[in-house]
């Protein structure tokens, strides 16, 4: 009996020792690349964030909006650019006579050139400086000056004093365009913050999926070792067929779990590549991505009050609402101004000049037809008179117009005031929402801190438990099934601890997203924008 049992016992111990070696090897070997047919590319989280900000199509599309708003701002400012005009005309006509002295027809020549410069000012008024010079040569009878030269310098100023007065009213379009750009920049910042969080989430999800493959691989190796030992034990009669069947079932379950874990890696990797928007011709698109960063915990100490204050200052939607409030306040001011009467002031200053060939008639009576002399002047003479202001002319005009619509209808003003109240309520609601989000993010962060501590403690206890079971087994008092079970529990505990570390990293990322400080805290920049 002893001689017969000796080889069986020795063989049993050899199988056990082999199982232990396989178990320990499976628990200590680092993770192998899931996709052996592809070259893996290690990337840090910062690498992924930089690539996403540079290549993400959603961000590229969103970045066009501030540029379009810049163009709109320039378009609204064009109304204050000076307007320059030039005109020239030349006529050579045969005019039909209307009374006997003219005859049936007479020749008529006329040419004129004029220049004008108009400038609109922010107060709502405008200034126009114009100059014209013309020549008239007519074949009509009894002309005193023919050909005649006429020059005119003229300054015209107009200014509304009530309706339409003031920079805020006349620059409404520009002010709203500037605020709209700020709104677009805030929307871009919101998209950037969300993208940063999505990259972090995808990065650590891929890391977690790879760690899960390690766990499943280790568990599969353990179950195969147990199956092999049970098969050997059944062959020599030490184990029953039901033990072998249970072991085969366990192996099949872990094989299925490993397939699911590898599928999760593929999905997590595809998600990360999609966020990074890797071009099809990029070397990274055909490679497996592997996170090189570890979820090292750097505890973030921040109070709820400080977090809420930062969120109210940095959240893009708060900036957007404030700019909408400013836009509507400008609109209220404009609508109030439009209810005022039209009181317009205009001032005109002109300096004419005239010259030409002046005929001197006998007794100064052109009807005699007897010309006794001529005084010849030139076109330049008329110009000199205009420049020297030989003849000064000015006029001031004040006009008042009271439209009935401004007396009986105040619909636009009432509408803008209602919109103002609505925006204020929206801001109040946003503040409440942000307060809830900040409180939730702080609570999740604290829970993640506690989870790290509890999972670390559980892992240490599991290590002690496994060590005790190993010592017990070496003394012949334990079972290999319990030993392998404790080893699996230790691997699970380690995965739980890693998951807790990842959850803490994501909790910090979520808090920074809620506070609107993700870009600043990570030192990220997007093109020429500073957030």
Secondary structure, DSSP 8 states (H G I E B T S, - for coil): -HHHHHHHHHHHHHHHHHHHHHHHHHHHS----S-TTS-EEEE-HHHHHHHHHHH-HHHHHHHHHHHHHHHHHHHHHGGGS-EEEEEEEEEEEEEE-SSGGG-SEEEEEEEEEEEEEEEE-TTS-EEEEEEEEEEEEE--TT-SEEEEEEEEEEEEEEEESSTT-SHHHHTHHHHHHHHHHHHHHHHHHHHHHHHHHHHHHHHHHHHHHHHHHHHHHHHHHHHHHHHHHHHHHHHTTSS-HHHHHHHHHHHHHHHHHHHHHHHHHHHHHHHHHHHHT--TTSGGGGSEEEE------------HHHHHHHHHHH-HHHHHHHHHHHHHHHHHHHHHHHTS-EEEEEEEEEEEEEEEEEEEEGGG-GGG--EEEEEE--HHHHHHHHHTTSEEEEEEEEEEE--THHHH--HHHHHHHHHHHHHHHHHHHHHHHHHHHHHHHHHHHHHHHHHHHHHHHHHHHHHHHHHHHHHHHHTT-S-HHHHHHHHHHHHHHHHHHHHHHHHHHHHHHHHHHHHT-HHHHTT--BTTB--
